[in-house]
Amino acid sequence: MTSAASKRTAPREAASRESARSGRLLLRMPRPLHAELAARSDAAGLSLNQYIVETLSKTISGEAAAGDLVPHVARPPRSLRLALLANAIVVALAAATCVVLLLVALR
């Protein structure tokens, strides 16, 4: 077959290969990756298969932001958030007190 003839048949062969694909894929992966994907799919409320397909589709189409590919960070517990807020308030009060003391000392 000449190169011109092979170029004409290449799209037909590719189309027939695509139509012959079942959509099934056996994929082996490290256990930690499987565990992370399972945790993320649970958090998203999706089956593992749905989550992987959605993530791959977004990545291939360019919809996935860089942050989507970063490992999921769980939201800190409410008690920790409240403790950090209280700490920030105490630090702000201490800073204000220091400023007042400095102004009094300068007089």
QUIWOKA-V707252 format. One record per run of one state. SS is the DSSP state (helix for helix, strand for strand, loop for the rest). FROM is the first residue (numbers start at 1). TO is the last residue. Records with the same first field share a line. If there is no record, write none. Layout:
# QUIWOKA-V707252
SS->FROM-TO  FROM-TO
This chain:
# QUIWOKA-V707252
loop->1-2  21-30  45-47  62-65  70-77  107-107
helix->3-20  31-44  48-61  66-69  78-106
